Amino acid sequence: MRQSSVRDKAADGSEDGKSAKKSSKAGKADRDAESSKAAKATKGEISGTPSTRRRGVRIARWAALVLSVLVLGVSAAGYFYYQHLNGNIRKNKLNLGDKQLDRPAANADGQRPLNILLLGSDSRAGKENQDLGGAREDADRPPLADVQMLLHVSADRSNMSVISVPRDTRVTIPKCTDPESGQVYKETSRQIINTSLGNGGPGCTVATWEELTGIPIDHFMMIDFAGVVSMADAVGGVPVCVDSNIYDSKSGLRLPQGTHTVKGEQALQWLRTRHGFEDGSDIGRTHAQHLYMNAMVRQLKSGTKLSDPGQLTDLAESATRALTVDKDLGSVKKLYDLGNDLKRVPSGRITMTTMPWVSDPQDPDAHVIPKPGDADKLFSLVRNDIALDGKDPKKDKAAPASPAPAARKSEIALTVFNGTGTVVAPPVTGRGADIAEYLVKQGFTKATADSTPRAQADTTITYPRATERADALAVAKALGLPESAVRHSPDVRQMTLVIGGDWRKGTAYPQADAADPEPAATPSGSPSATASGKPDDNKAPESADPLNGDDKSACMKVNPLNKF
């Protein structure tokens, strides 16, 4: 069990308000008065204290924004209100580290995957946050990012993968610079991941995720946790299940065995509960959040009750005030477009996972670290845009044979880039030139190095025209690269080899351990053979506890200490 006085003291001062997605900072108290009108609109829907009713109008559902904009957009006043909503959304810099991973090239169809980091802050700044999470004595401390989920939408928008990282995971937090104060936070490998938010803001958490996973992050969203609660009310509640009677005195959750529809304060209790589930650690709470999110997605897809224009207006007001996003996502229109992208994914192709973990040898009772092999595999699947449910099309159906044989080595032109630099590791000096020189010696006399810096986790060969696939495969064979590293993309003008952080030395690509092969695939989503050739290689490991979005049988295991 990973509970300890160390973790409970550091992160449980408000007990499980840390799951609360609260992005408010020092100015939140002033906004409370401005949003009181919106809170009163849902007064009749949510029972409890005035703070409970205020919570009920904060919503984490882009459909509410979309519908309210459509309602208001028919008049001139609608335009000005639209601008007002844009002004509500708080915007921060995407990445506060010194380096940022390169975005992946488009696939053969010009499509790109989308990676969004979802964050929940336990900030106690402002009366409402204190009413939600308690611990008023923590009002002045830096907030913690106690909910962290990476949402990966495939390039073709056919599937979605979600990876949660437990808040108690010890990681390398890179050097970050606060964009407002200029304060520099030194790199550290002694802290847990939820503290990264205090190192200048959500952009430092983004930098930490890129270092941990090698996955380039396109956007982040940080939102008050109460938004999820109000969405549960908006859709008529969210069904959840417990396998025994449960009472958690810390969160207040009390439910008899079976399936129940939770909303309002009870939904908040469900999402805050830690001690009552499984072994009483944050891992169990993560699983409960996955069950809740899947159920809410199914509710939303089955139809919502968001039809009253006045209610929609108030919901949109509260929703935009709850959001902090990166600057490239900071408008209602961009959120609308994102919502359209997300809703294309059927719930049956959504897979929720938790990063495979083991106890941290430095602090086994309090912290965890990524599980070697399994965590790497999970991150690699997402980097290579492979669905975690293992249902991607088979290669022989999706990737036709090359239409022409490879050209002579001396006729194949390619440019080699050094992409070995990561968020925290400096690039290997001259790496691109060294590999280009080696290729020339192998007969690829048109191979040249480009000193323009790149940064990516995996080594790739990208070619612009389908007729060049055989040429690219010939280069890959000469270097020992797997076929999965060869990718067709219109983004490049000529064949391009980027030496990634996975190949920092030697002239032969390091092969994956046969006992623990790392899967890969083309960015179009068609899996390639891996070292073992096993059918389950292109699927989330069982240690990630994968949960399918259509699984209605999922039921939370109650901690024996919390049964009644």
LOTORTI-544234 format. One line per field, with one value per residue (C-alpha): residue number from 1; x, y, z. Coordinates in nm, 2 decimals. Layout:
N
pake <- [NUM/...]
xx <- [X/...]
yy <- [Y/...]
zz <- [Z/...]
END
This chain:
564
pake <- [1/2/3/4/5/6/7/8/9/10/11/12/13/14/15/16/17/18/19/20/21/22/23/24/25/26/27/28/29/30/31/32/33/34/35/36/37/38/39/40/41/42/43/44/45/46/47/48/49/50/51/52/53/54/55/56/57/58/59/60/61/62/63/64/65/66/67/68/69/70/71/72/73/74/75/76/77/78/79/80/81/82/83/84/85/86/87/88/89/90/91/92/93/94/95/96/97/98/99/100/101/102/103/104/105/106/107/108/109/110/111/112/113/114/115/116/117/118/119/120/121/122/123/124/125/126/127/128/129/130/131/132/133/134/135/136/137/138/139/140/141/142/143/144/145/146/147/148/149/150/151/152/153/154/155/156/157/158/159/160/161/162/163/164/165/166/167/168/169/170/171/172/173/174/175/176/177/178/179/180/181/182/183/184/185/186/187/188/189/190/191/192/193/194/195/196/197/198/199/200/201/202/203/204/205/206/207/208/209/210/211/212/213/214/215/216/217/218/219/220/221/222/223/224/225/226/227/228/229/230/231/232/233/234/235/236/237/238/239/240/241/242/243/244/245/246/247/248/249/250/251/252/253/254/255/256/257/258/259/260/261/262/263/264/265/266/267/268/269/270/271/272/273/274/275/276/277/278/279/280/281/282/283/284/285/286/287/288/289/290/291/292/293/294/295/296/297/298/299/300/301/302/303/304/305/306/307/308/309/310/311/312/313/314/315/316/317/318/319/320/321/322/323/324/325/326/327/328/329/330/331/332/333/334/335/336/337/338/339/340/341/342/343/344/345/346/347/348/349/350/351/352/353/354/355/356/357/358/359/360/361/362/363/364/365/366/367/368/369/370/371/372/373/374/375/376/377/378/379/380/381/382/383/384/385/386/387/388/389/390/391/392/393/394/395/396/397/398/399/400/401/402/403/404/405/406/407/408/409/410/411/412/413/414/415/416/417/418/419/420/421/422/423/424/425/426/427/428/429/430/431/432/433/434/435/436/437/438/439/440/441/442/443/444/445/446/447/448/449/450/451/452/453/454/455/456/457/458/459/460/461/462/463/464/465/466/467/468/469/470/471/472/473/474/475/476/477/478/479/480/481/482/483/484/485/486/487/488/489/490/491/492/493/494/495/496/497/498/499/500/501/502/503/504/505/506/507/508/509/510/511/512/513/514/515/516/517/518/519/520/521/522/523/524/525/526/527/528/529/530/531/532/533/534/535/536/537/538/539/540/541/542/543/544/545/546/547/548/549/550/551/552/553/554/555/556/557/558/559/560/561/562/563/564]
xx <- [0.00/0.15/-0.01/0.23/0.24/0.48/0.23/-0.08/0.08/0.20/-0.09/-0.38/-0.40/-0.73/-0.79/-0.86/-0.95/-0.64/-0.85/-1.04/-0.98/-0.95/-0.75/-0.83/-0.54/-0.52/-0.78/-1.05/-1.22/-1.31/-1.46/-1.68/-1.90/-1.92/-2.04/-2.30/-2.58/-2.48/-2.47/-2.83/-2.95/-2.90/-3.02/-3.31/-3.12/-2.85/-2.93/-2.70/-2.52/-2.48/-2.12/-2.26/-2.50/-2.22/-2.02/-2.31/-2.28/-1.91/-1.89/-1.62/-1.82/-1.75/-2.10/-2.24/-2.01/-2.10/-2.48/-2.48/-2.28/-2.52/-2.82/-2.66/-2.50/-2.82/-2.81/-2.56/-2.54/-2.44/-2.12/-2.02/-2.11/-1.89/-1.60/-1.68/-1.66/-1.32/-1.21/-1.31/-1.07/-0.73/-0.43/-0.08/0.23/0.22/0.58/0.80/1.10/1.41/1.33/1.01/0.97/0.89/0.54/0.50/0.48/0.14/0.07/0.02/-0.33/-0.21/-0.35/-0.19/-0.26/-0.36/-0.22/-0.39/-0.28/-0.58/-0.50/-0.68/-0.54/-0.60/-0.55/-0.70/-0.69/-1.03/-1.33/-1.49/-1.18/-1.15/-1.52/-1.46/-1.13/-1.09/-0.74/-0.77/-0.42/-0.30/-0.44/-0.09/0.10/0.17/-0.11/-0.06/-0.17/-0.33/-0.52/-0.31/-0.44/-0.30/-0.57/-0.44/-0.67/-0.55/-0.45/-0.76/-0.98/-1.09/-0.98/-0.88/-0.63/-0.61/-0.31/-0.33/-0.01/-0.06/0.01/0.26/0.49/0.85/0.98/1.24/1.10/1.30/1.42/1.13/1.10/0.79/0.68/0.54/0.80/1.10/1.19/1.39/1.32/1.61/1.58/1.50/1.46/1.35/0.99/0.67/0.49/0.20/0.45/0.55/0.25/0.40/0.72/0.57/0.24/0.09/0.36/0.61/0.38/0.37/0.75/0.76/0.52/0.73/1.04/0.86/0.68/0.86/0.51/0.49/0.20/-0.01/-0.24/-0.32/-0.64/-0.67/-1.02/-1.19/-1.30/-1.65/-1.70/-1.72/-1.97/-2.21/-2.18/-2.30/-2.61/-2.65/-2.68/-2.90/-2.62/-2.35/-2.39/-2.11/-2.08/-1.92/-1.88/-1.96/-2.11/-1.87/-1.82/-1.52/-1.51/-1.25/-1.45/-1.79/-1.89/-2.15/-2.31/-2.46/-2.34/-2.44/-2.49/-2.60/-2.64/-2.43/-2.47/-2.39/-2.21/-2.21/-2.03/-1.77/-1.73/-1.69/-1.41/-1.23/-1.25/-0.91/-0.90/-1.23/-1.12/-0.89/-0.58/-0.65/-0.39/-0.42/-0.41/-0.76/-0.89/-0.75/-0.94/-1.26/-1.21/-1.18/-1.50/-1.68/-1.54/-1.64/-1.99/-2.02/-1.91/-2.17/-2.43/-2.33/-2.34/-2.69/-2.82/-2.82/-3.07/-2.89/-3.18/-3.27/-3.11/-3.08/-2.92/-2.68/-2.58/-2.50/-2.32/-2.10/-2.02/-1.91/-1.73/-1.51/-1.42/-1.32/-1.07/-0.70/-0.56/-0.25/-0.25/-0.31/-0.64/-0.76/-1.09/-1.44/-1.41/-1.10/-1.27/-1.56/-1.34/-1.17/-1.50/-1.60/-1.28/-1.33/-1.69/-1.60/-1.44/-1.70/-1.70/-1.62/-1.28/-1.19/-0.94/-0.86/-0.53/-0.30/0.07/0.22/0.41/0.62/0.70/0.97/1.29/1.37/1.04/0.84/0.56/0.48/0.58/0.58/0.79/0.72/0.74/1.03/0.92/0.55/0.54/0.78/0.56/0.25/0.42/0.56/0.22/0.09/0.40/0.35/-0.03/-0.13/-0.47/-0.44/-0.73/-0.53/-0.81/-0.61/-0.63/-0.39/-0.09/-0.16/-0.50/-0.38/-0.03/0.00/0.33/0.58/0.49/0.86/1.19/1.45/1.68/2.05/2.21/2.40/2.08/1.89/1.91/1.83/1.89/2.00/1.90/2.02/1.71/1.89/1.82/1.54/1.37/1.65/1.93/2.15/2.19/2.48/2.72/2.76/2.52/2.35/2.69/2.82/2.52/2.53/2.90/2.83/2.56/2.80/3.04/2.76/2.70/2.43/2.66/2.38/2.32/2.39/2.36/2.16/2.26/1.91/1.83/1.54/1.40/1.21/1.20/1.20/1.43/1.23/1.27/1.01/0.96/0.73/0.61/0.47/0.71/1.00/0.89/1.13/1.42/1.34/1.32/1.66/1.81/1.63/1.78/2.13/2.09/1.90/1.59/1.25/1.00/0.78/1.03/0.96/0.68/0.51/0.43/0.37/0.52/0.88/1.02/1.27/1.36/1.45/1.62/1.59/1.81/1.60/1.67/1.64/1.97/2.24/2.55/2.67/2.60/2.36/2.01/1.98/1.74/1.46/1.50/1.33/1.17/1.02/0.98/0.88/0.60/0.58/0.36/0.33/0.16/-0.14/-0.22/-0.13/0.08/0.41/0.57/0.77/1.07/0.85/0.57/0.32/-0.03/-0.06/0.25/0.03/-0.20/-0.18/-0.01/-0.24/-0.05/-0.20/-0.55/-0.71/-1.08/-1.29/-1.53/-1.83/-1.76/-2.07/-1.97/-1.68/-1.73/-1.50/-1.35/-1.41/-1.12/-1.21/-1.13/-1.41/-1.70/-2.01]
yy <- [0.00/0.34/0.55/0.72/1.01/1.18/1.17/1.23/1.54/1.68/1.61/1.52/1.84/1.89/1.52/1.44/1.79/1.73/1.55/1.87/2.04/2.39/2.63/2.95/3.15/3.47/3.66/3.40/3.57/3.87/3.65/3.48/3.79/3.82/3.46/3.47/3.53/3.21/3.02/3.12/2.99/2.63/2.69/2.47/2.18/2.13/2.09/2.19/2.50/2.82/2.71/2.37/2.55/2.77/2.46/2.32/2.57/2.52/2.29/2.10/2.02/2.20/2.12/2.37/2.64/2.54/2.54/2.87/3.04/2.91/3.05/3.38/3.41/3.50/3.85/4.14/4.11/3.75/3.86/4.08/3.81/3.57/3.81/3.83/3.45/3.46/3.71/3.48/3.21/3.23/3.15/3.05/2.95/2.59/2.48/2.64/2.42/2.51/2.26/2.13/1.81/1.84/1.77/1.45/1.48/1.42/1.08/0.99/1.14/1.47/1.38/1.44/1.29/1.53/1.52/1.72/1.72/1.75/1.89/1.95/2.19/2.17/2.55/2.69/3.05/3.21/3.13/2.89/2.68/2.67/2.57/2.29/2.15/2.28/2.34/2.72/2.72/2.61/2.91/3.06/2.75/2.67/2.46/2.09/1.92/1.62/1.51/1.45/1.27/1.27/1.25/1.12/1.14/0.93/1.10/0.96/1.04/0.67/0.62/0.79/0.68/0.83/0.78/0.88/0.93/0.89/1.21/1.04/0.94/1.06/1.20/1.43/1.78/1.98/2.33/2.57/2.95/3.13/3.35/3.62/3.66/3.52/3.29/2.99/2.65/2.41/2.06/1.80/1.43/1.42/1.55/1.39/1.49/1.69/1.95/2.05/2.28/2.51/2.56/2.84/2.70/2.42/2.47/2.31/2.01/1.99/1.99/1.72/1.50/1.54/1.43/1.14/1.00/1.14/1.23/1.59/1.78/2.00/2.16/2.16/2.23/2.30/2.33/2.35/2.01/2.13/2.15/1.78/1.78/2.02/1.82/1.52/1.72/1.85/1.50/1.38/1.21/0.96/0.59/0.43/0.10/-0.03/-0.40/-0.35/-0.10/0.19/0.48/0.70/0.95/1.16/1.24/1.18/0.92/0.67/0.42/0.07/-0.21/-0.19/0.07/0.43/0.75/1.02/1.39/1.72/1.68/1.30/1.31/1.53/1.28/0.99/1.17/1.27/0.93/0.77/0.57/0.40/0.23/-0.07/-0.04/0.32/0.48/0.73/0.44/0.33/0.69/0.70/0.39/0.54/0.86/0.64/0.46/0.79/0.96/0.66/0.66/1.04/1.01/0.75/0.98/1.27/1.06/0.93/1.29/1.57/1.80/2.12/2.29/2.60/2.91/3.09/2.79/2.75/3.11/3.07/2.74/2.90/3.19/2.95/2.71/2.98/3.12/2.77/2.72/2.78/2.67/2.72/3.03/2.84/2.70/3.02/3.10/2.96/2.89/2.68/2.49/2.44/2.29/2.07/1.95/1.85/1.65/1.47/1.37/1.19/0.91/0.63/0.55/0.19/0.30/0.50/0.33/0.46/0.35/0.41/0.43/0.10/0.16/0.00/0.13/0.39/0.23/0.57/0.60/0.28/0.36/0.70/0.72/0.52/0.52/0.41/0.03/-0.06/-0.21/-0.18/0.20/0.24/0.02/0.22/0.55/0.40/0.29/0.65/0.81/0.58/0.65/0.29/0.24/0.09/-0.14/-0.34/-0.28/-0.09/-0.23/-0.50/-0.39/-0.62/-0.44/-0.09/-0.07/-0.20/-0.33/-0.09/-0.02/-0.01/-0.16/0.05/0.27/0.22/0.34/0.61/0.76/0.78/1.13/1.19/1.45/1.34/1.55/1.52/1.48/1.33/1.62/1.57/1.79/1.73/1.55/1.76/1.65/1.43/1.65/1.57/1.28/1.36/1.41/1.08/0.88/1.06/0.98/0.61/0.60/0.75/0.47/0.22/0.35/0.62/0.89/1.15/1.14/1.48/1.62/1.92/2.09/2.24/2.10/1.86/1.68/1.36/1.04/0.79/0.76/0.79/0.79/1.00/1.01/1.24/1.02/0.67/0.56/0.62/0.37/0.10/0.36/0.44/0.08/0.03/0.30/0.15/-0.19/-0.05/0.11/-0.18/0.03/-0.15/-0.11/0.08/0.37/0.43/0.68/0.84/1.21/1.50/1.73/1.66/1.76/1.48/1.17/1.27/1.07/1.21/1.04/1.03/1.01/0.63/0.61/0.82/0.61/0.36/0.31/0.03/0.10/-0.07/-0.36/-0.40/-0.67/-0.98/-1.05/-0.70/-0.58/-0.22/-0.19/0.07/0.16/0.39/0.72/0.62/0.37/0.04/-0.17/-0.31/-0.63/-0.61/-0.81/-1.09/-1.08/-1.15/-1.02/-0.85/-0.64/-0.36/-0.34/-0.17/-0.40/-0.55/-0.36/-0.04/-0.16/-0.07/0.02/0.04/0.32/0.09/-0.13/-0.09/-0.38/-0.20/-0.18/-0.03/-0.26/-0.12/-0.11/-0.36/-0.09/0.13/-0.12/-0.08]
zz <- [0.00/-0.10/0.18/0.42/0.65/0.40/0.11/0.33/0.48/0.15/-0.07/0.16/0.36/0.19/0.15/-0.21/-0.31/-0.51/-0.77/-0.80/-1.14/-1.01/-1.22/-1.02/-0.89/-0.68/-0.88/-0.84/-0.54/-0.76/-1.02/-0.76/-0.74/-1.12/-1.16/-0.88/-1.14/-1.33/-1.00/-0.92/-1.26/-1.15/-0.79/-0.82/-0.97/-0.71/-0.34/-0.06/0.05/-0.16/-0.24/-0.36/-0.59/-0.73/-0.80/-1.01/-1.29/-1.37/-1.66/-1.84/-2.16/-2.48/-2.61/-2.36/-2.51/-2.86/-2.81/-2.61/-2.89/-3.15/-2.95/-2.89/-3.24/-3.41/-3.29/-3.29/-2.91/-2.95/-3.12/-2.83/-2.58/-2.78/-2.74/-2.37/-2.34/-2.52/-2.26/-1.97/-2.08/-1.91/-2.14/-2.05/-2.24/-2.36/-2.25/-1.99/-2.05/-2.24/-2.52/-2.68/-2.87/-3.24/-3.36/-3.56/-3.94/-4.10/-4.23/-4.60/-4.58/-4.44/-4.09/-3.75/-3.41/-3.13/-2.78/-2.51/-2.14/-1.90/-1.56/-1.24/-0.98/-0.61/-0.57/-0.25/-0.37/-0.33/-0.11/-0.35/-0.39/-0.01/0.02/-0.22/-0.10/0.26/0.40/0.41/0.56/0.22/0.04/-0.02/-0.12/-0.49/-0.64/-0.72/-1.04/-0.88/-1.18/-1.49/-1.80/-2.15/-2.42/-2.75/-3.05/-3.35/-3.67/-3.85/-3.54/-3.53/-3.17/-2.85/-2.58/-2.23/-2.00/-1.64/-1.44/-1.06/-0.88/-0.65/-0.94/-0.89/-1.22/-1.36/-1.36/-1.61/-1.57/-1.61/-1.62/-1.49/-1.79/-1.56/-1.28/-1.47/-1.18/-1.29/-1.13/-1.15/-1.29/-1.02/-1.00/-0.63/-0.66/-0.76/-1.07/-0.91/-0.78/-1.14/-1.16/-0.89/-1.11/-1.31/-1.41/-1.63/-1.90/-1.66/-1.62/-2.01/-2.02/-1.75/-1.95/-2.27/-2.07/-1.91/-2.22/-2.53/-2.65/-2.79/-2.63/-2.86/-2.60/-2.23/-2.05/-1.68/-1.53/-1.19/-1.08/-1.01/-1.39/-1.41/-1.13/-1.30/-1.62/-1.43/-1.33/-1.69/-1.83/-1.55/-1.34/-1.41/-1.33/-1.12/-0.95/-0.62/-0.54/-0.17/0.06/0.09/0.34/0.31/0.60/0.42/0.11/0.26/-0.01/0.12/-0.12/-0.09/-0.31/-0.67/-0.95/-0.86/-1.05/-0.88/-0.93/-0.75/-0.42/-0.45/-0.79/-0.62/-0.34/-0.59/-0.78/-0.45/-0.29/-0.24/0.08/0.00/-0.32/-0.38/-0.16/-0.04/-0.27/-0.55/-0.81/-0.70/-0.73/-1.08/-1.18/-1.03/-1.24/-1.55/-1.47/-1.42/-1.73/-1.95/-1.81/-1.86/-2.22/-2.28/-2.12/-2.34/-2.66/-2.57/-2.55/-2.30/-2.14/-2.23/-2.42/-2.22/-2.37/-2.03/-1.87/-2.16/-2.13/-1.76/-1.82/-2.10/-1.86/-1.59/-1.82/-1.97/-1.63/-1.52/-1.80/-1.83/-2.17/-2.38/-2.60/-2.92/-2.78/-2.61/-2.79/-2.80/-3.18/-3.12/-2.84/-3.07/-3.34/-3.08/-2.96/-3.31/-3.34/-3.02/-3.08/-3.40/-3.18/-3.10/-2.73/-2.81/-2.94/-2.63/-2.40/-2.05/-1.90/-1.60/-1.64/-1.53/-1.21/-0.94/-0.59/-0.58/-0.42/-0.27/-0.09/-0.15/0.09/-0.06/-0.42/-0.74/-1.06/-1.42/-1.45/-1.68/-2.01/-1.96/-1.92/-2.21/-2.43/-2.34/-2.42/-2.75/-2.87/-2.83/-2.99/-3.29/-3.30/-3.23/-3.07/-2.72/-2.78/-3.05/-3.31/-3.57/-3.92/-4.02/-4.22/-4.52/-4.56/-4.50/-4.66/-5.01/-5.14/-5.29/-5.65/-5.76/-5.65/-5.47/-5.67/-5.66/-5.33/-5.51/-5.64/-5.31/-5.17/-4.81/-4.53/-4.18/-3.88/-3.52/-3.30/-3.00/-2.77/-2.52/-2.27/-2.02/-2.22/-2.45/-2.81/-2.90/-3.08/-3.45/-3.44/-3.77/-3.94/-3.81/-3.94/-4.28/-4.31/-4.23/-4.50/-4.75/-4.67/-4.73/-5.08/-5.01/-5.15/-5.16/-4.79/-4.63/-4.27/-4.18/-3.85/-3.79/-3.44/-3.40/-3.09/-3.09/-2.89/-3.18/-3.49/-3.81/-4.19/-4.37/-4.74/-4.95/-5.24/-5.23/-5.50/-5.26/-5.00/-5.13/-5.12/-4.76/-4.66/-4.82/-4.60/-4.29/-4.37/-4.39/-4.04/-3.88/-3.83/-3.81/-4.09/-3.84/-3.84/-4.22/-4.27/-4.57/-4.52/-4.76/-4.50/-4.62/-4.96/-4.97/-4.77/-4.42/-4.15/-3.79/-3.53/-3.22/-2.85/-2.87/-3.07/-2.91/-3.01/-3.26/-3.63/-3.59/-3.45/-3.10/-3.12/-2.87/-2.61/-2.75/-2.41/-2.40/-2.76/-2.82/-3.07/-3.35/-3.65/-3.94/-3.85/-4.07/-3.80/-3.96/-3.72/-3.84/-3.72/-3.40/-3.28/-3.14/-3.39/-3.11/-3.18/-2.85/-2.90/-3.05/-2.75/-2.40/-2.14/-1.88/-1.61/-1.76/-1.65/-1.98/-1.96/-2.28/-2.32/-2.38/-2.08/-1.86/-1.63/-1.46/-1.09/-0.83/-0.57/-0.22/0.03/0.31/0.57/0.42/0.41/0.62]
END
